[in-house]
């Protein structure tokens, strides 16, 4: 039951990342289309989507951070297999446990400080500087959420590797 819940959480984060990329494509395409319209129709047809670059940047941050846990669980993060593929299963497993533990510690640390930044932005009422002022804590939510979910995924994968007593992320190094 917990496995299904966590996998659903990772998949949801992946979908949020994908929808954020789609949003970037739509908003940038819309602004480029408006720019073309202004070139063709002249100044009377000159329109701008207010703060479109800010919104695209916020969506890029959301996509980047929300994709972390999903990509980890899929085994899609870039790894250097040069050393790993030469190790037998025992040392490979120990190396994987070590990297997962270090990754969870660093991700937890980053989550804590990103959460502190979010709280500061909320407490002081920090706003974005664009035409449409957005409270900065709103886009920072995806950063904290994505980092927190990455921490959960790293701990989850660590526990899974401990239970399996073998590496679960390392591949056979076919590349």
N, C-alpha and C positions, 0 to 999 in steps of 0.2 A: 504494500500500500504506500509506504514512504517512497519506495523506488519510483512508482508511477507518479506520485505527486512531484518529486524533484525533477524527473524527466519532463513532466508537463510544464514546470516552472522554467526550465532551460529552454524548452521549445517556445514558450510564450515570449521569453526574452529575445530569442532568435527572430520571431515574427515582428516584434516591436522594432528590432534593428532593420529588418527588411522593409517595413512600412516607412521607417525614417528615411531610408535611401530613396524609396519611391516618392516621398514627399519632397525631397531635395530635387529630384528629377522634374517633378511637376512644377514646383515654384520657379526653378531656374528656367525651364522651358517657357513658362508663362511670361516671365520678365523679358526673355530674349524675343519672344513673339511681340510683346509690346514695344520693344526697341525697334524691331523691323517695321511695325506699323507706323511708328513715329517717323522713321526714315522715308517710308513711302508716302504717308499722308501729311507730313509736315508737322509743325508745332501744335496745331489744333488737335492732333491725335497723339500727343505725347503723354503717356501715362507711366506711372511707376508703382510697383507694389511696395507699400511702405515697409521698411526694415526687412526686405526679402533676404538680404545677405545675412542678417542676424539670425533669422529663422532657419535658414539653410545651415548656418554654423551650429546652432543649437541641435538641429536634427542630426548633423554629422557627429556631434559629441554623443548623442543618444545612441546612434547606430554603433559607434565604436565601443562604447562601454557595455551596451546591452548584448552585443554579440560575443563578448568574452567567454561567458560560461558555456553557452551553446557550442561555440567553436572548440573549447577545451574538451567537452564531453564527446564531441564528434571526432576528436583526434586531429583537428584541422590546424592547430597552431604549428608554426614552423619549429622544427627540431633539427639538431645536428646529429645525425645518426652515425657519423663516422666512428665514434667511440662506442656507442651503444651496441651497434651490430656486431662488434668484435667480442663482446662480453658474453659469458654463459648466463643462464637464466638466474642463478642466485645473485651474482653481483649486479646484474641488470635490474633485478627486483629491488635490491638495496639502494641503488642509484635512483630509481624511480621514486621510492619512498622518501628519500632525502630531498629530491627536487620538489616533490609535492608538499612536503612539510615546509621547506623554505618558501615556496611559492605561496602557501596558505598564510604563513607568518607575514610576508611582505604585503600580500593583498589585504590582510586584516589591518595592518598598519596604515596602508593607503586608504582603506575604507574609513578608519577612525578619523584620519586627518581631513578627508573629503567631507565627512559628516560634520566635523568641526567648522569647516569652511561654509557648509550649507547653513549651519546654525548661526554663524556670524552674519551671513548675508541676510537671513531672515530677521535676526535680532536688530540689525542696523538699517534694515529696509533698503539694501543695495538694489539699484535698478540698472538695467542695461542702458547703453548710451544712444541707442538708435532712435529713429523717428517714433516708433512704438516702444515705449519704455515697458519692459517686462521685469518683474521682480526676479533677481538672479537666482534665488533659491529654487525657482520652478525648473529651469533647465539643469540645475545642479542635482536635482533629484535623480535624474537618470544616471549621472556619474556615480553617485553614492549607491544607488540600487544595483547598477551593473558591477561595481567593485564588490559590494556585499555578496551578490550572487556568485561572482567568481570565487570569493573566499569559501562560500558554501560548496561550490563545485570542486574546489581543490581538496577540501576536507572530505567530501563525499568520495572522491576518487581515491584519496589516501586510504580511507576505511575499506573501500572496495578492494584495493590492492592488498591490504593486510589480510582480509578475509580469504581472498583467492590464493594468497601465498605465492603469487607470481606476478610479473609485470602485466599490466593491462593496457597501458598506453603505447609502449614501445612496439614498433613493428619490426619486421625481419630485415629492414634496410634494403629494399629492392632497388633503390635509386643509386 
